[in-house]
Amino acid sequence: MIYLDHNATTPPLPEVIEAVTDCLRDGWGNPSSKHGFGQRAKSALAAARAEVAALAGAQPAEVVFTSGATEANNQVLAGALSRPGVPPRVLLSAVEHAGFLKAAQRMRDFGVEVELLPVDGRGVLRLDALRAALERPAALLSVMAANNETGVLQPVVEVAAAARAAGVPLHVDATQQAGRLPLDFAGWGVDLMSMSAHKFGGPKGCGALVARKGLSWPALLPGQQERGRRGGTENMPGIAGFAVAARHARAAMQAEALRQGALRDALEDALRETLTGLTVFGEGAPRLPNTLFIAIAGQSADRLLGRLERERILAASGAACSSGGSEPSHVLAAMGVPPALAREAIRLSLGRDTDGEHLARVVHVLRSLQSETAVAAA
Ligand SMILES: Cc1ncc(COP(=O)(O)O)c(C=O)c1O
C-alpha cells in the first residue's frame, strides 16, 4: 500500500507505539496522586511537556495538553469570548480548518460577529484586508500556520506584528506545520497555538494548546489539572506518545523537509511533463514540503481516487472531513477556484515512508488513466 494521506493522519512511529504501550502497562498512575506511583506519572508528564515545548519553540509552562487540535481551537474560541469586556467579534482566515470554522460560525447564533478574512488566488492571507479588519476592535484573530489542503504557509510573522499593533490576541493553528517545519512560538510573538500529535507520528486524541505565559485564558474544561487550564485526568499514554513523536520530529525535521520537498517537487515536475491540463493549487506560494494539491482537467476527484485506490495508492480530496462529501472545498472556494475545478482536486501528502518509487507509481497510474480517457473519447 502506498499511503499519501499524511495530512489526514500519519502512521504512529514504532517508538511511539512502544511508549504508549509501556505507559499503559507500567506507568498508569494518576499524576495528581500523592503516592510514588502518581509522582512517577507526574515526572513523566513534566518530561513530556518539555519535549512538546521544544517542538513548539515555547516554554514548558506554556503547554496545555488537550485531546487534540480541535479541542485546543475550541478553547481558543470560547476563551476569547468569555474574557471580560471583549468586543463580540472574531477574525479568522477564510481557509482555517473546517471544524474550526464551524465552531466559529456557531458563535453567530449567540450574536458574535465572525469575519472571515480573504486569501489571494494562491491561498495566502491578504494582509491589506487583515489590516483593514484590525482597525475595529476584536476579541481574537486566528490564522493557521499551514493549510491542511494546499499546504500553503501563511505569513505568521507579519500577521503577528499587525495583531500586536492592534492589540488583538493572535491564535495560530499550527497542526499541519508541527513536526514538518520549525515552529517558533516565542519568536513569532503569537499568543496561542494549537498542535496535534497524530499529524507527525504520534497517537490520535492528544494535542496541545500553547498559551503565552502571563496570558489569562479561560479553560474550556474547568478543573484542577494543567494548572487550571484544562480539567480531566491527563491522557498519559497519549502524552507519552506525543512526547516521543515530538522528539523524533525535531531530530528528523531538517533532513525530512529537504527529502520530502525534493520528492514533492520531482513529482510535480513529472506530472507537469506527462499530463495535460494539470492545475497545482497554491502554486507560487510557500508551501509545506510534503503537500501537493492538484487537479487534472476532466477527471473528477472521485474517479481519480477510486482508480488510485484500486492500484493500492491512498490519497484524499482535500480535507479529510469533507472527503466523501460532494461539497467542494471551502479552501479552494476562498481562493476563487470554480466549483467544477474544485471537484477535481486531489491531495497527495507525503511522509517519512514515502520514496521515489512510490511517486513514480503515482505518475504511471495518473498517466495511464489520462491516456485511457483520451482513447475512450476518440
Ligand atoms: C489545520 C488543522 N487544524 C485542526 C485539525 C484537527 O486536529 P485533531 O484531529 O487533533 O482534532 C486538523 C486535522 O485535520 C488540521 O489539519
Ligand as a Chemical Component Dictionary entry (heavy atoms), coordinates in Angstrom:
data_LIG
# 
_chem_comp.id                   LIG 
_chem_comp.type                 NON-POLYMER 
_chem_comp.pdbx_formal_charge   0 
_chem_comp.three_letter_code    LIG 
# 
loop_
_chem_comp_atom.comp_id 
_chem_comp_atom.atom_id 
_chem_comp_atom.alt_atom_id 
_chem_comp_atom.type_symbol 
_chem_comp_atom.charge 
_chem_comp_atom.model_Cartn_x 
_chem_comp_atom.model_Cartn_y 
_chem_comp_atom.model_Cartn_z 
_chem_comp_atom.pdbx_ordinal 
LIG C1 C1 C 0 -5.245 22.589 10.420 1  
LIG C2 C2 C 0 -5.927 21.592 11.301 2  
LIG N1 N1 N 0 -6.491 22.013 12.439 3  
LIG C3 C3 C 0 -7.122 21.161 13.261 4  
LIG C4 C4 C 0 -7.236 19.823 12.972 5  
LIG C5 C5 C 0 -7.945 18.899 13.919 6  
LIG O1 O1 O 0 -6.996 18.172 14.659 7  
LIG P1 P1 P 0 -7.411 16.965 15.618 8  
LIG O2 O2 O 0 -7.567 15.773 14.749 9  
LIG O3 O3 O 0 -6.255 16.834 16.563 10 
LIG O4 O4 O 0 -8.634 17.369 16.343 11 
LIG C6 C6 C 0 -6.661 19.342 11.795 12 
LIG C7 C7 C 0 -6.794 17.909 11.428 13 
LIG O5 O5 O 0 -7.195 17.526 10.380 14 
LIG C8 C8 C 0 -5.984 20.251 10.942 15 
LIG O6 O6 O 0 -5.433 19.846 9.801  16 
# 
loop_
_chem_comp_bond.comp_id 
_chem_comp_bond.atom_id_1 
_chem_comp_bond.atom_id_2 
_chem_comp_bond.value_order 
_chem_comp_bond.pdbx_ordinal 
LIG C1 C2 SING 1  
LIG C2 N1 SING 2  
LIG C2 C8 DOUB 3  
LIG N1 C3 DOUB 4  
LIG C3 C4 SING 5  
LIG C4 C5 SING 6  
LIG C4 C6 DOUB 7  
LIG C5 O1 SING 8  
LIG O1 P1 SING 9  
LIG P1 O2 DOUB 10 
LIG P1 O3 SING 11 
LIG P1 O4 SING 12 
LIG C6 C7 SING 13 
LIG C6 C8 SING 14 
LIG C7 O5 DOUB 15 
LIG C8 O6 SING 16 
# 
